[in-house]
């Protein structure tokens, strides 16, 4: 495995761990966290939605924030790339719902970014633990995620091969 691939995989692990840990900290149930590449995505974190647009934004922004805080890529690269992927598209839709003018959207987004950075810093030790578990196991089902979250041993889990309800492959 070459260095570039390892760095990209580690950045993805921190990105997905950021989403999952902050979702959990906001009271959402996390079902799956994965760094198994599927189509155009390098990973995913699947959890309940808190319903509140601001909390949804924090979860969306926690991924890229954890990614640049991990040191595997620069903040500039992460934020430029954000708007081309689903996190950025979802964030844009949230902004359209809560703000009308461009100035209001900018101010709202800036506040959300600051809040997300504070959350990620506060829970960094847990994000780091989950990211390391992802690098080792590549996919964490809910039971495994919560074990990693608590610093427990990751239990083995057999996930059936096939495609889930969202079209994601369960085979590696």
BELNOR-V252912 format. One record per helix or strand. SS is the DSSP state (H for helix, E for strand). FROM is the first residue (numbers start at 1). TO is the last residue. If there is no record, write none. Layout:
BEGIN
ss-><SS,SS>
from-><FROM,FROM>
to-><TO,TO>
END
This chain:
BEGIN
ss-><H,E,E,E,E,H,H,H,H,H,E,H,E,E>
from-><3,30,38,41,44,53,75,86,102,124,139,142,163,169>
to-><25,34,38,41,47,69,82,98,122,137,141,150,163,169>
END
